[in-house]
């Protein structure tokens, strides 16, 4: 907790927490407005419009992540953060008005720019941490950042549902909340210490794809960095697979209601946050590289158990939350979901630290930008692969099983490409 009270970290933590909270609060409020009021836009049906929202938010990560990394390497990261948060404050002013006035087209535009806001802030926050924190505090700092991010996602998603359930008053409540949160985020961003650039003469690339390929070439010069980047992107492939399939899994396999879906989402999101925070403390001031294979093994075994934890398939709508948590099957599924999230948190935090510590400081933000672009790409591939498998007759539990098997293959490839991970695992999380 002492780290949160230090100026080198506390303001950044609150700033990023507020940003993640607003993104998810606003998105979920709009999704609920579309779902329950049947709004359409330009002839697009509500069901398709809801899917378009996720695509609009993730599109900037594919388009602008490389540019975002270049900005963070070229200019003072604290100043960029304040500019980004000021942009968010203006954007939320427009978004609040659009929500109250039911301007669907304008809300969609706001969501796209919220994606831009997150795209440009991501490389800044991860490249800023090594400038402000000593090496022994990086695991804890990244653990807090990941915990804060997933907690904000959960809080924003649920708060959007609670506020929008109040009808017209709910829209005003959402509007006031996102404006207040944006103002708090900007206020705390002004206390982030300066983080000067070491590449002020950096020129922007006009071809982000070629630039991303060049950055991966730099990463390949230190194979550990390349493994960390690809392993990081695999985490988002893995996580998006489960989050996306939980509704169908709950309805068609567990026989649960919508509230059971919310319960599983909550358990998984909280567990990833808790696992991320735990990883920082378990590393004991070291890089904690041994936690990567340990977390990866758990990410392999738990989905294999989850694939059979449902027992007999139940009729949709059979179980509400109360009935679900009182049965052994419900407790089994919840335990697997929680363990999967905790192991994922152990896995992801050291990978961020590896990219931060082994990338040259003049390239650090661009490496994070490249990572974010690959993360978005892997999430899209995960959705396409899941759709293909389900269309060819695979059941969701089988998809979970094969995700665990594929995780084992990915983990094995990571260890073979970078034996450093296994050596640190065998020697008790020795510092590199």
DAUR-V354190 format. One record per residue. N is the residue number from 0. RES is the residue in three letters. SS is DSSP state (2 for helix, 1 for strand, 0 for the rest). BURIAL is 1 if it has 16 or more other C-alpha atoms within 10 Angstrom, else 0. Layout:
BEGIN
n={N	N}
res={RES	RES}
ss={SS	SS}
burial={BURIAL	BURIAL}
END
This chain:
BEGIN
n={0	1	2	3	4	5	6	7	8	9	10	11	12	13	14	15	16	17	18	19	20	21	22	23	24	25	26	27	28	29	30	31	32	33	34	35	36	37	38	39	40	41	42	43	44	45	46	47	48	49	50	51	52	53	54	55	56	57	58	59	60	61	62	63	64	65	66	67	68	69	70	71	72	73	74	75	76	77	78	79	80	81	82	83	84	85	86	87	88	89	90	91	92	93	94	95	96	97	98	99	100	101	102	103	104	105	106	107	108	109	110	111	112	113	114	115	116	117	118	119	120	121	122	123	124	125	126	127	128	129	130	131	132	133	134	135	136	137	138	139	140	141	142	143	144	145	146	147	148	149	150	151	152	153	154	155	156	157	158	159	160	161	162	163	164	165	166	167	168	169	170	171	172	173	174	175	176	177	178	179	180	181	182	183	184	185	186	187	188	189	190	191	192	193	194	195	196	197	198	199	200	201	202	203	204	205	206	207	208	209	210	211	212	213	214	215	216	217	218	219	220	221	222	223	224	225	226	227	228	229	230	231	232	233	234	235	236	237	238	239	240	241	242	243	244	245	246	247	248	249	250	251	252	253	254	255	256	257	258	259	260	261	262	263	264	265	266	267	268	269	270	271	272	273	274	275	276	277	278	279	280	281	282	283	284	285	286	287	288	289	290	291	292	293	294	295	296	297	298	299	300	301	302	303	304	305	306	307	308	309	310	311	312	313	314	315	316	317	318	319	320	321	322	323	324	325	326	327	328	329	330	331	332	333	334	335	336	337	338	339	340	341	342	343	344	345	346	347	348	349	350	351	352	353	354	355	356	357	358	359	360	361	362	363	364	365	366	367	368	369	370	371	372	373	374	375	376	377	378	379	380	381	382	383	384	385	386	387	388	389	390	391	392	393	394	395	396	397	398	399	400	401	402	403	404	405	406	407	408	409	410	411	412	413	414	415	416	417	418	419	420	421	422	423	424	425	426	427	428	429	430	431}
res={UNK	UNK	UNK	UNK	UNK	UNK	UNK	UNK	UNK	UNK	UNK	UNK	UNK	UNK	UNK	UNK	UNK	UNK	UNK	UNK	UNK	UNK	UNK	UNK	UNK	UNK	UNK	UNK	UNK	UNK	UNK	UNK	UNK	UNK	UNK	UNK	UNK	UNK	UNK	UNK	UNK	UNK	UNK	UNK	UNK	UNK	UNK	UNK	UNK	UNK	UNK	UNK	UNK	UNK	UNK	UNK	UNK	UNK	UNK	UNK	UNK	UNK	UNK	UNK	UNK	UNK	UNK	UNK	UNK	UNK	UNK	UNK	UNK	UNK	UNK	UNK	UNK	UNK	UNK	UNK	UNK	UNK	UNK	UNK	UNK	UNK	UNK	UNK	UNK	UNK	UNK	UNK	UNK	UNK	UNK	UNK	UNK	UNK	UNK	UNK	UNK	UNK	UNK	UNK	UNK	UNK	UNK	UNK	UNK	UNK	UNK	UNK	UNK	UNK	UNK	UNK	UNK	UNK	UNK	UNK	UNK	UNK	UNK	UNK	UNK	UNK	UNK	UNK	UNK	UNK	UNK	UNK	UNK	UNK	UNK	UNK	UNK	UNK	UNK	UNK	UNK	UNK	UNK	UNK	UNK	UNK	UNK	UNK	UNK	UNK	UNK	UNK	UNK	UNK	UNK	UNK	UNK	UNK	UNK	UNK	UNK	UNK	UNK	UNK	UNK	UNK	UNK	UNK	UNK	UNK	UNK	UNK	UNK	UNK	UNK	UNK	UNK	UNK	UNK	UNK	UNK	UNK	UNK	UNK	UNK	UNK	UNK	UNK	UNK	UNK	UNK	UNK	UNK	UNK	UNK	UNK	UNK	UNK	UNK	UNK	UNK	UNK	UNK	UNK	UNK	UNK	UNK	UNK	UNK	UNK	UNK	UNK	UNK	UNK	UNK	UNK	UNK	UNK	UNK	UNK	UNK	UNK	UNK	UNK	UNK	UNK	UNK	UNK	UNK	UNK	UNK	UNK	UNK	UNK	UNK	UNK	UNK	UNK	UNK	UNK	UNK	UNK	UNK	UNK	UNK	UNK	UNK	UNK	UNK	UNK	UNK	UNK	UNK	UNK	UNK	UNK	UNK	UNK	UNK	UNK	UNK	UNK	UNK	UNK	UNK	UNK	UNK	UNK	UNK	UNK	UNK	UNK	UNK	UNK	UNK	UNK	UNK	UNK	UNK	UNK	UNK	UNK	UNK	UNK	UNK	UNK	UNK	UNK	UNK	UNK	UNK	UNK	UNK	UNK	UNK	UNK	UNK	UNK	UNK	UNK	UNK	UNK	UNK	UNK	UNK	UNK	UNK	UNK	UNK	UNK	UNK	UNK	UNK	UNK	UNK	UNK	UNK	UNK	UNK	UNK	UNK	UNK	UNK	UNK	UNK	UNK	UNK	UNK	UNK	UNK	UNK	UNK	UNK	UNK	UNK	UNK	UNK	UNK	UNK	UNK	UNK	UNK	UNK	UNK	UNK	UNK	UNK	UNK	UNK	UNK	UNK	UNK	UNK	UNK	UNK	UNK	UNK	UNK	UNK	UNK	UNK	UNK	UNK	UNK	UNK	UNK	UNK	UNK	UNK	UNK	UNK	UNK	UNK	UNK	UNK	UNK	UNK	UNK	UNK	UNK	UNK	UNK	UNK	UNK	UNK	UNK	UNK	UNK	UNK	UNK	UNK	UNK	UNK	UNK	UNK	UNK	UNK	UNK	UNK	UNK	UNK	UNK	UNK	UNK	UNK	UNK	UNK	UNK	UNK	UNK	UNK	UNK	UNK	UNK	UNK	UNK	UNK	UNK	UNK	UNK	UNK	UNK	UNK	UNK	UNK	UNK	UNK	UNK	UNK	UNK	UNK	UNK}
ss={0	2	2	2	2	0	0	0	0	2	2	2	2	2	2	2	2	2	2	2	2	2	2	2	2	2	2	2	2	2	2	2	2	2	2	2	2	0	0	0	1	0	0	1	0	2	2	2	2	2	2	2	2	2	2	2	2	2	2	2	2	2	2	2	2	2	2	2	2	2	2	2	2	2	0	0	2	2	2	2	2	2	2	2	2	2	2	2	2	2	2	2	2	2	2	2	2	2	2	2	0	0	0	2	2	2	2	2	2	2	2	2	2	2	2	2	2	2	2	2	2	2	2	2	2	2	2	2	2	2	2	2	0	0	2	2	2	2	2	2	2	2	2	2	2	2	2	2	2	2	2	2	2	2	2	2	2	2	2	2	2	2	2	2	0	0	0	2	2	2	2	2	2	2	2	2	2	2	2	2	2	2	2	2	2	2	2	2	2	0	0	0	0	0	0	0	0	0	0	0	0	0	0	0	0	0	0	2	2	2	2	2	2	2	2	2	2	2	2	2	2	0	2	2	2	2	2	2	2	2	2	2	2	2	2	2	2	2	2	2	2	2	2	2	2	2	2	2	2	2	2	2	2	2	0	1	0	2	2	2	2	2	2	2	2	2	2	2	2	2	2	2	2	2	2	2	2	2	2	2	2	2	0	0	0	0	0	0	0	2	2	2	2	2	2	2	2	2	2	2	2	2	2	2	2	2	0	0	0	0	0	0	0	0	0	0	0	0	1	0	2	2	2	2	2	2	0	2	2	2	2	2	2	2	2	2	2	2	2	2	2	2	2	2	2	2	2	2	2	2	2	2	2	2	2	2	2	2	0	0	0	0	0	2	2	2	2	2	2	2	2	2	2	2	2	2	2	2	2	2	2	2	2	2	2	2	2	2	2	2	2	0	0	0	0	2	2	2	2	2	2	2	2	2	2	2	2	2	2	2	2	2	2	2	2	2	2	0	0	2	2	2	2	2	2	2	0	0	0	0	0	0}
burial={0	0	0	0	0	0	0	1	1	1	1	1	1	1	1	1	1	1	1	1	1	1	1	1	1	1	1	1	1	1	1	1	1	1	0	0	0	0	1	1	0	0	0	0	0	1	0	0	1	1	0	0	1	0	0	1	1	1	1	1	1	1	0	1	1	1	1	1	1	1	1	1	1	1	1	1	1	1	1	1	1	1	0	1	1	1	1	1	1	0	1	1	1	1	1	1	1	1	1	1	0	0	0	1	0	1	1	1	1	1	1	1	1	1	1	1	1	1	1	1	1	1	1	1	1	1	1	1	1	1	1	1	1	0	1	0	1	1	1	1	1	1	1	1	1	1	1	1	1	1	1	1	1	1	1	1	1	1	1	1	1	0	1	1	1	0	0	0	0	1	1	1	1	1	1	0	1	1	1	1	1	1	1	1	1	1	1	1	1	1	1	1	1	0	1	1	1	0	1	0	0	0	0	0	0	0	0	1	0	0	1	1	0	0	1	1	0	1	1	0	0	0	0	1	1	1	1	1	1	1	1	1	1	1	1	1	1	1	1	1	1	1	0	0	1	1	1	1	1	1	1	1	1	1	1	1	1	0	0	1	1	1	0	1	1	1	1	1	1	1	1	1	1	1	1	1	1	1	1	1	0	0	1	0	1	1	1	1	1	1	1	1	1	1	1	1	1	1	1	1	1	1	1	1	1	1	1	0	1	1	0	0	0	1	0	0	0	0	1	0	1	0	0	1	1	0	0	0	1	1	0	1	1	1	1	1	1	1	1	1	1	1	1	1	1	1	1	1	1	1	1	1	1	1	1	1	1	0	1	0	1	1	1	1	1	1	1	1	1	1	1	1	1	1	1	1	1	1	1	1	0	1	0	0	0	1	0	0	0	0	0	0	0	0	1	1	1	1	1	1	1	1	1	1	1	0	1	1	0	1	1	0	0	1	1	0	0	1	0	1	1	1	1	1	1	0	0	0	1	0	0	0}
END
